[in-house]
Amino acid sequence: MADSEIAAGDIVETVPSALIILDQNLIIKSANRAFYQTFRTSPQETEGSLIYNLGNRQWDIPALRNLLESVIPHRASVEGFEVEHDFPTIGRRTMLVNARKILRGGDHDGYILLAIEDVSEERAARAESRRNWQLTQSIVDTIRDPLVVLEGDMTIVTASKAFLKMFGITEAETRGRRVAELGQHQWDVPALRHLMEKVLPENKPIESFEIEDNFPGLGLRVFNLNARKISQPGNHAHRMLLVFEDITDRKQRERDALVLTNEISHRIKNNLQIVVGLIAYEAKFTEASCVQGYKAMQARIGAIAQLYDLISQSSLGRTVAVDAYLREIAKVMSASLIGDASGIKIEVNAEALEIDPDHAVPFGLLVNELATNAIKHAFPHGDGHITLSAEQIGDEIELVVADDGIGIQEKVVTRIAQKRGSDYVAIFVRQLGGTILPAPPDERGTIVRIRLPLLLVSSGGATPLAA
Amino acid sequence: MAIILVVEDDALIRMVAEMMIQDWGHETLSASDEDEALAILRSSQRIDALFTDIYLKASVLGGCNLASQAIALRPQLRVLYTTGNSPTEKMTALFVAGAHCLGKPYTQQQLQDSVAEMLAT
């Protein structure tokens, strides 16, 4: 053998593809190691055999016959000829055959080199991928909410039937296009684009991004958009699932409820305004000594009305967040501090506790009464601090209304007015089933501590109201 | 002493409000809706301030619309709104510059303070 043949033999032995060399009569002259390993045969069984007779004629494949007898004689080479066959020894295989005629000097018939690549696994994976895709598509099509699957570059890979139906477009019109380009560019919203760009690189899903627009053929619609990254095991390419939830009806119901709430609030407040106005009218013709009582009555009606907006939401079956509620009361009371009382600051120091909405009215009125007493009596010089606190002690709430004023002993107010205020405190505490704790001695100002059981609602049960 | 146009769709509330305002020596003009109020605003009648409910009959933000039109007619007019609803951002965005808002129910004292504050600005 010439040196060049030895070198060629080494190459033939080391290439991963199965190689065989046939003479012009299709007799196997030689094969490489890869061939023997792939097809589980040996040189003894192979060399000198007609290729079709190899391994109990398992290579007698019509497609191969066609290649060798009809195609090769007319062409110098053939590439990518696919042969699928059920081999008794190794099972069903798909092979990619490359064939080349080798002509050597003085030898006109020459040889045929066949390079056989087993692509069965690749083909099976492709078929599996196709089946997976069909499965995905069928799942996609059964989901009622319209959805699309996007590539990393935001172009649409597939759109569900619900999506196509809702937006009146064909699959061909969506494929390869960006969501922002669809329809009349309703989805071309900078904020949405910004969020979508983060879904894949940062694995940051989009939760409930709301878009309201006029959609052709649909009219005014509100959609909630949700998006998340979808990954296939073993596949590095990630895609995004973008779901369009039509919340138009829900939105409308919410708006109707809001209109109704506003309407009811308007009527209730108007009625309370009439009551307050009539009291004001009566006060005009009342002896001066009684006017204070009329004014106090107006203030309490005002307090109920001011708490109404918070309390009215309790009809939704939610709890009332004590900290937010106290802040709201403080805000409303602070806003009413004018003239001589404008130097009084009302602060809130409360834990995040939730109370039953049924108790919110007496609780709010109790706080209002205590704080009003402090405003009226604790600060003859018109400045000071009032602190509204609430903390959980065991299964009770301790409400503390404290001021740094002149203290209860030195009050210069009339006993009667004070007594009435305290009566109201006692009434509300009794209504709430609570107890007033004795005031600690030698404290500066006035501190009222009240323990209120049975008010707490365990958090997590109901949705707290944001005040 | 000022002349204040009181716009309120509830006759009883309007009457009491006018009574309260008159108590402090001011004069009042009254209207129950936007059209009546605009007719007065378009006249040559002297008017220093507008005190209007926001929710006027069928119009949820009727008082806001009215005040905007009123300011277009009389740029010097002071405005005080009143409403039984919690003022929303949508609502306050429609307020004319420098306007005040008084929640219902208001006491005579609260109305007096708000009117005094409005007239002082």
Interface residues (C-beta under 8 A of the other chain):
Chain A: V259 N262 S265 H266 R267 I268 K269 N270 L272 Q273 I274 V275 V276 G277 L278 A280 Y281 A283 K284 K295 Q298 A299 I301 G302 A305 Q306 D309 S336 I338
Chain B: D10 L12 I13 V16 A17 M19 M20 D23 Y55 V60 T83 G84 N85 S86 G103 K104 P105 Y106 T107 Q108 Q109 Q110 D113
